[in-house]
Amino acid sequence: MTTRPNNLPGQPQRSLLSMTILSQMPVYRKALGFSLVTSILVLAPTLFMLEVYDRVVNSRSETTLISLLICLVGIYIVMEVIELLRGRLLQQAGWRIDAALRERLHDATFQASLRHGGSTLQSFNDLRTLREFIASPAVTAAMDAPASVLFLLLVTIISPWLGLVALLGAVVQALIGVSTERKTMPVLTEANQAAIGAQNYASGVLRNAQVISAMGMKTSIYERWIARQRKFLTLQAVASDTAGANSSTSKFIQTMQGSLILGLSCWLTIKGMLLGGGGMMIVASTLGGRVLSPLVQLIAQWRLVINARDAYHRLDHFLGILPPEQEHMSLPAPLGRLSVEAVVAAAPGSNLPIIKGVSFALQPGETLVVVGPSAAGKTTLARLLMGIWPTASGKVRLDGADLHAWNKEELGPHLGYLPQTVELFDGTLAENIARFGDIDLDKVAAVTSLVGLTAMVQALPHGFDTRIGEEGAILSGGQRQRVGLARAIYGDPNFVLLDEPNSSLDEAGEQALMQTLMSLKARKCTTIVITHRTSVLPAADKILLLRDGQVAAFGPRDEVLASLRQANAPRPVPSPAQAAPTQMAGGAA
């Protein structure tokens, strides 16, 4: 990876993105040097023409003409080689920046997905935009700009009047650039935001294509998407029209200025105010045109500049709000002692608490069943217990260590998690069960047998080597859930959490789940099962009843069940004789 410069004392703190881009400064300097050389060599055709008129036409020497042609072709070859080297340098700089930020961006994107859910791939698009911009014509035009100052100085030396005309043309071009910025920047920025919104909406639609097709929602969804798309296209068209008009004006001024300088230099020659005669007229005209060339190219590429700037600001903000995870001290493998201490938590980005002061504890090897009505906060609690979401206050500790702060790469092999929505990945069945790590086929076969998937594996065309497709497309809902269960218990973890593990299971699947729970209990694995069904209660040591994000009941299974039965038992209806004294007492009162 590229070495990044450190901020010096007293300097403003630079962001990671700016430091990474500036780390390629030696490459930029080298490319700038190449630009200066090519900007000077581009005058070779003019000098060739002067030499032809001066030497060849007067001397009628074929040898001189051939020599000049050979020199000119050699200069053209050198220019092309330098252009190629400059482009290669800038392209490599872009790839180095991409390589330096790729891992950090992947981690930040992963964090954002955990916190907010959904896809956050726009950051990768922004990085690609910056990488491609570094080697774009806009950057090379900016690198050619310093040579314009040299050409302006040479024109001024030939004649101050010609220098003044060239300077006025440069000022007009700069004003056109400012106008282009002011008129197109807000519109293009809004267009880019609209394009991102339309793309994200389309991605969400594609993820739910089956539902849309089944319920005839395609037309309505299309109308919503096309409305977003029309907004993006309209804004982009407005910006393109403005930029195109300014670009045309810029080219017109460049063309006109060359002719004006030629005409003025001719007049100065007639008046005896320009030394060098006709040859100097041509040189002045050529230099005057080169003064404006980089500005014209930059204005023509202004849309690239704005897109790159927007991408830079978005990416810089994205990396800034998601700082890198700190390295933590290595901890021994957990035994499974869980402690939840007055935990309060909300969904990421929200201040509305979902979990409100939940506390309980489990000893290694205990099995807890969490029950409660819908929207009680059970899935939120599961994410807290797995360290996926942070707590607003309170702690979730595993063997005394803060579970959220634990290094997930180190802790992960000792945890098992089956989320409510089973997420499988494109790959083989064995890879999914083995968590895409080193595959121990004996362990894979053991957990597969335990969850009752042996018959399914035998029916697959390539057994464990069968690719299951994106999100396990070739599997049924119940099969996906069992594969997720097998993945959760693969590697003999010491703490397992299963969120609605039987929601898609048939009777055979329920029996396999009970067999799995009893196996986990036998090897002293701390297990938490979140469920609406009572079929897993025989495996429970303790029960936690969650209502409105709070603990309504917690304790040994039989005690909690007894208290719940007592609370829900129907009250006897009093007889008239028993009710009379009460009514009388009430009346006397």
HURA-V997693 format. One record per residue. RES is the residue in one small letter. D_CENTER is the distance of its C-alpha to the mean C-alpha in Angstrom with 1 decimal. Layout:
# HURA-V997693
res:RES d_center:D_CENTER
res:RES d_center:D_CENTER
This chain:
# HURA-V997693
res:m d_center:19.8
res:t d_center:20.7
res:t d_center:22.8
res:r d_center:21.5
res:p d_center:24.2
res:n d_center:25.1
res:n d_center:26.0
res:l d_center:29.8
res:p d_center:31.9
res:g d_center:32.4
res:q d_center:29.4
res:p d_center:26.6
res:q d_center:23.6
res:r d_center:20.9
res:s d_center:17.2
res:l d_center:15.5
res:l d_center:13.9
res:s d_center:17.4
res:m d_center:19.2
res:t d_center:17.2
res:i d_center:18.0
res:l d_center:21.5
res:s d_center:22.0
res:q d_center:22.7
res:m d_center:25.6
res:p d_center:28.3
res:v d_center:26.7
res:y d_center:26.6
res:r d_center:30.2
res:k d_center:31.3
res:a d_center:29.7
res:l d_center:31.4
res:g d_center:34.7
res:f d_center:34.4
res:s d_center:33.8
res:l d_center:37.0
res:v d_center:39.0
res:t d_center:37.9
res:s d_center:38.7
res:i d_center:42.2
res:l d_center:42.7
res:v d_center:41.9
res:l d_center:45.3
res:a d_center:47.0
res:p d_center:48.0
res:t d_center:49.7
res:l d_center:51.6
res:f d_center:52.5
res:m d_center:53.9
res:l d_center:56.0
res:e d_center:57.4
res:v d_center:58.3
res:y d_center:60.2
res:d d_center:61.8
res:r d_center:62.6
res:v d_center:62.5
res:v d_center:64.2
res:n d_center:66.9
res:s d_center:67.6
res:r d_center:66.9
res:s d_center:65.6
res:e d_center:63.6
res:t d_center:62.8
res:t d_center:61.1
res:l d_center:59.1
res:i d_center:57.9
res:s d_center:57.1
res:l d_center:55.0
res:l d_center:53.2
res:i d_center:52.4
res:c d_center:51.1
res:l d_center:48.9
res:v d_center:47.5
res:g d_center:46.7
res:i d_center:44.9
res:y d_center:42.9
res:i d_center:41.9
res:v d_center:41.0
res:m d_center:38.8
res:e d_center:36.9
res:v d_center:36.5
res:i d_center:35.2
res:e d_center:32.8
res:l d_center:31.5
res:l d_center:31.2
res:r d_center:29.5
res:g d_center:26.9
res:r d_center:26.4
res:l d_center:26.1
res:l d_center:23.4
res:q d_center:21.5
res:q d_center:21.8
res:a d_center:20.7
res:g d_center:17.4
res:w d_center:17.0
res:r d_center:18.0
res:i d_center:15.4
res:d d_center:12.7
res:a d_center:14.5
res:a d_center:14.9
res:l d_center:11.3
res:r d_center:9.9
res:e d_center:11.2
res:r d_center:10.4
res:l d_center:6.6
res:h d_center:7.1
res:d d_center:9.4
res:a d_center:7.6
res:t d_center:5.0
res:f d_center:8.4
res:q d_center:10.2
res:a d_center:8.6
res:s d_center:9.3
res:l d_center:12.7
res:r d_center:13.5
res:h d_center:12.8
res:g d_center:12.6
res:g d_center:11.2
res:s d_center:8.0
res:t d_center:4.7
res:l d_center:3.7
res:q d_center:4.7
res:s d_center:3.1
res:f d_center:4.4
res:n d_center:7.1
res:d d_center:7.8
res:l d_center:8.4
res:r d_center:10.5
res:t d_center:12.3
res:l d_center:13.3
res:r d_center:14.4
res:e d_center:16.5
res:f d_center:17.8
res:i d_center:19.4
res:a d_center:21.7
res:s d_center:22.3
res:p d_center:25.8
res:a d_center:24.8
res:v d_center:24.5
res:t d_center:27.6
res:a d_center:29.5
res:a d_center:28.7
res:m d_center:30.0
res:d d_center:33.1
res:a d_center:33.8
res:p d_center:35.8
res:a d_center:38.3
res:s d_center:39.0
res:v d_center:40.6
res:l d_center:42.8
res:f d_center:43.9
res:l d_center:44.7
res:l d_center:46.8
res:l d_center:48.6
res:v d_center:49.4
res:t d_center:50.7
res:i d_center:52.9
res:i d_center:54.3
res:s d_center:55.0
res:p d_center:53.8
res:w d_center:54.2
res:l d_center:51.8
res:g d_center:49.4
res:l d_center:49.6
res:v d_center:48.8
res:a d_center:45.8
res:l d_center:44.6
res:l d_center:45.0
res:g d_center:42.9
res:a d_center:40.1
res:v d_center:40.3
res:v d_center:40.1
res:q d_center:37.1
res:a d_center:35.4
res:l d_center:36.3
res:i d_center:34.9
res:g d_center:31.6
res:v d_center:31.6
res:s d_center:32.5
res:t d_center:29.7
res:e d_center:27.2
res:r d_center:28.7
res:k d_center:29.0
res:t d_center:25.8
res:m d_center:23.2
res:p d_center:23.3
res:v d_center:23.6
res:l d_center:20.8
res:t d_center:18.4
res:e d_center:19.5
res:a d_center:19.2
res:n d_center:15.6
res:q d_center:14.9
res:a d_center:17.2
res:a d_center:15.6
res:i d_center:12.1
res:g d_center:14.4
res:a d_center:16.4
res:q d_center:13.6
res:n d_center:12.3
res:y d_center:16.0
res:a d_center:16.8
res:s d_center:14.3
res:g d_center:16.0
res:v d_center:19.3
res:l d_center:18.9
res:r d_center:18.1
res:n d_center:21.4
res:a d_center:23.4
res:q d_center:26.3
res:v d_center:27.0
res:i d_center:26.9
res:s d_center:29.2
res:a d_center:31.6
res:m d_center:32.2
res:g d_center:32.4
res:m d_center:29.5
res:k d_center:28.3
res:t d_center:30.2
res:s d_center:29.1
res:i d_center:25.4
res:y d_center:25.8
res:e d_center:27.5
res:r d_center:24.7
res:w d_center:22.1
res:i d_center:24.5
res:a d_center:25.0
res:r d_center:21.4
res:q d_center:21.6
res:r d_center:24.9
res:k d_center:23.7
res:f d_center:20.9
res:l d_center:23.6
res:t d_center:26.2
res:l d_center:24.4
res:q d_center:23.3
res:a d_center:27.0
res:v d_center:28.3
res:a d_center:26.2
res:s d_center:27.1
res:d d_center:30.8
res:t d_center:30.9
res:a d_center:29.2
res:g d_center:31.5
res:a d_center:34.6
res:n d_center:33.9
res:s d_center:33.2
res:s d_center:36.5
res:t d_center:38.3
res:s d_center:37.0
res:k d_center:38.2
res:f d_center:41.5
res:i d_center:42.1
res:q d_center:41.4
res:t d_center:43.9
res:m d_center:46.4
res:q d_center:46.3
res:g d_center:47.2
res:s d_center:50.2
res:l d_center:51.1
res:i d_center:51.1
res:l d_center:53.2
res:g d_center:55.6
res:l d_center:55.9
res:s d_center:56.4
res:c d_center:59.1
res:w d_center:60.8
res:l d_center:60.7
res:t d_center:62.2
res:i d_center:65.0
res:k d_center:65.7
res:g d_center:65.8
res:m d_center:62.8
res:l d_center:60.5
res:l d_center:61.5
res:g d_center:60.8
res:g d_center:61.7
res:g d_center:59.8
res:g d_center:57.6
res:m d_center:56.2
res:m d_center:55.6
res:i d_center:53.2
res:v d_center:51.5
res:a d_center:50.9
res:s d_center:49.6
res:t d_center:47.1
res:l d_center:45.9
res:g d_center:45.6
res:g d_center:43.3
res:r d_center:41.1
res:v d_center:40.7
res:l d_center:38.7
res:s d_center:36.9
res:p d_center:33.6
res:l d_center:33.4
res:v d_center:33.9
res:q d_center:31.2
res:l d_center:28.7
res:i d_center:29.6
res:a d_center:29.2
res:q d_center:25.6
res:w d_center:24.7
res:r d_center:22.2
res:l d_center:20.1
res:v d_center:20.6
res:i d_center:19.5
res:n d_center:16.3
res:a d_center:15.5
res:r d_center:16.5
res:d d_center:14.4
res:a d_center:11.3
res:y d_center:12.6
res:h d_center:13.4
res:r d_center:10.1
res:l d_center:8.3
res:d d_center:11.5
res:h d_center:11.7
res:f d_center:8.4
res:l d_center:9.6
res:g d_center:13.0
res:i d_center:12.9
res:l d_center:11.5
res:p d_center:14.1
res:p d_center:14.4
res:e d_center:16.6
res:q d_center:20.2
res:e d_center:22.3
res:h d_center:25.1
res:m d_center:28.5
res:s d_center:29.1
res:l d_center:30.9
res:p d_center:33.3
res:a d_center:32.6
res:p d_center:33.0
res:l d_center:36.1
res:g d_center:34.8
res:r d_center:36.3
res:l d_center:34.2
res:s d_center:34.7
res:v d_center:33.1
res:e d_center:34.4
res:a d_center:34.5
res:v d_center:30.8
res:v d_center:29.5
res:a d_center:25.9
res:a d_center:24.0
res:a d_center:20.8
res:p d_center:17.8
res:g d_center:17.9
res:s d_center:21.6
res:n d_center:24.9
res:l d_center:26.9
res:p d_center:28.0
res:i d_center:27.9
res:i d_center:29.5
res:k d_center:32.5
res:g d_center:34.3
res:v d_center:34.2
res:s d_center:36.1
res:f d_center:37.4
res:a d_center:37.8
res:l d_center:38.2
res:q d_center:40.1
res:p d_center:39.0
res:g d_center:39.9
res:e d_center:40.1
res:t d_center:38.7
res:l d_center:37.6
res:v d_center:37.2
res:v d_center:35.3
res:v d_center:36.6
res:g d_center:36.4
res:p d_center:36.1
res:s d_center:32.9
res:a d_center:30.6
res:a d_center:32.3
res:g d_center:29.1
res:k d_center:29.4
res:t d_center:25.8
res:t d_center:24.6
res:l d_center:27.2
res:a d_center:26.0
res:r d_center:22.4
res:l d_center:24.2
res:l d_center:26.5
res:m d_center:23.8
res:g d_center:22.0
res:i d_center:18.9
res:w d_center:19.4
res:p d_center:21.2
res:t d_center:24.7
res:a d_center:25.8
res:s d_center:29.0
res:g d_center:30.9
res:k d_center:29.9
res:v d_center:29.3
res:r d_center:30.9
res:l d_center:31.4
res:d d_center:34.5
res:g d_center:34.4
res:a d_center:30.9
res:d d_center:28.0
res:l d_center:26.0
res:h d_center:22.7
res:a d_center:23.0
res:w d_center:24.1
res:n d_center:22.1
res:k d_center:20.5
res:e d_center:21.0
res:e d_center:24.6
res:l d_center:25.2
res:g d_center:23.5
res:p d_center:26.4
res:h d_center:28.8
res:l d_center:27.2
res:g d_center:27.2
res:y d_center:25.2
res:l d_center:25.7
res:p d_center:23.6
res:q d_center:25.2
res:t d_center:22.9
res:v d_center:23.1
res:e d_center:19.9
res:l d_center:21.0
res:f d_center:19.2
res:d d_center:20.4
res:g d_center:22.9
res:t d_center:26.5
res:l d_center:28.1
res:a d_center:29.0
res:e d_center:25.4
res:n d_center:24.2
res:i d_center:27.2
res:a d_center:26.9
res:r d_center:23.3
res:f d_center:22.4
res:g d_center:24.4
res:d d_center:27.9
res:i d_center:29.9
res:d d_center:33.3
res:l d_center:34.9
res:d d_center:37.7
res:k d_center:35.3
res:v d_center:33.4
res:a d_center:36.7
res:a d_center:37.9
res:v d_center:35.1
res:t d_center:35.2
res:s d_center:38.9
res:l d_center:38.6
res:v d_center:36.3
res:g d_center:38.6
res:l d_center:36.5
res:t d_center:39.0
res:a d_center:40.5
res:m d_center:37.2
res:v d_center:36.2
res:q d_center:39.6
res:a d_center:39.2
res:l d_center:36.0
res:p d_center:36.7
res:h d_center:35.3
res:g d_center:35.5
res:f d_center:32.7
res:d d_center:31.4
res:t d_center:30.7
res:r d_center:27.2
res:i d_center:26.3
res:g d_center:23.6
res:e d_center:20.3
res:e d_center:20.7
res:g d_center:24.2
res:a d_center:25.4
res:i d_center:28.9
res:l d_center:29.7
res:s d_center:31.2
res:g d_center:29.9
res:g d_center:32.4
res:q d_center:31.7
res:r d_center:28.0
res:q d_center:29.0
res:r d_center:31.4
res:v d_center:29.0
res:g d_center:26.6
res:l d_center:29.7
res:a d_center:30.6
res:r d_center:27.2
res:a d_center:27.6
res:i d_center:31.1
res:y d_center:30.5
res:g d_center:31.4
res:d d_center:33.7
res:p d_center:31.4
res:n d_center:33.4
res:f d_center:31.4
res:v d_center:30.4
res:l d_center:29.1
res:l d_center:29.5
res:d d_center:28.3
res:e d_center:30.6
res:p d_center:31.3
res:n d_center:34.2
res:s d_center:32.8
res:s d_center:32.9
res:l d_center:35.7
res:d d_center:39.3
res:e d_center:42.4
res:a d_center:42.0
res:g d_center:38.4
res:e d_center:39.6
res:q d_center:42.2
res:a d_center:39.7
res:l d_center:37.6
res:m d_center:40.7
res:q d_center:41.6
res:t d_center:38.2
res:l d_center:38.5
res:m d_center:42.0
res:s d_center:40.9
res:l d_center:38.3
res:k d_center:41.0
res:a d_center:43.4
res:r d_center:41.2
res:k d_center:40.6
res:c d_center:36.9
res:t d_center:35.8
res:t d_center:34.5
res:i d_center:33.2
res:v d_center:33.5
res:i d_center:32.3
res:t d_center:34.3
res:h d_center:36.4
res:r d_center:38.9
res:t d_center:41.9
res:s d_center:42.3
res:v d_center:40.5
res:l d_center:42.7
res:p d_center:45.2
res:a d_center:42.6
res:a d_center:41.9
res:d d_center:43.3
res:k d_center:42.0
res:i d_center:40.7
res:l d_center:38.4
res:l d_center:38.8
res:l d_center:35.9
res:r d_center:36.7
res:d d_center:34.6
res:g d_center:32.5
res:q d_center:35.7
res:v d_center:37.9
res:a d_center:40.8
res:a d_center:42.4
res:f d_center:41.8
res:g d_center:44.1
res:p d_center:45.9
res:r d_center:45.5
res:d d_center:49.2
res:e d_center:49.5
res:v d_center:46.5
res:l d_center:47.7
res:a d_center:51.2
res:s d_center:50.2
res:l d_center:48.0
res:r d_center:51.0
res:q d_center:53.3
res:a d_center:51.1
res:n d_center:50.8
res:a d_center:54.4
res:p d_center:56.5
res:r d_center:59.0
res:p d_center:62.7
res:v d_center:64.3
res:p d_center:67.4
res:s d_center:70.8
res:p d_center:72.9
res:a d_center:75.2
res:q d_center:72.3
res:a d_center:70.7
res:a d_center:74.0
res:p d_center:74.3
res:t d_center:70.6
res:q d_center:71.4
res:m d_center:74.5
res:a d_center:72.9
res:g d_center:70.3
res:g d_center:73.0
res:a d_center:75.0
res:a d_center:72.0
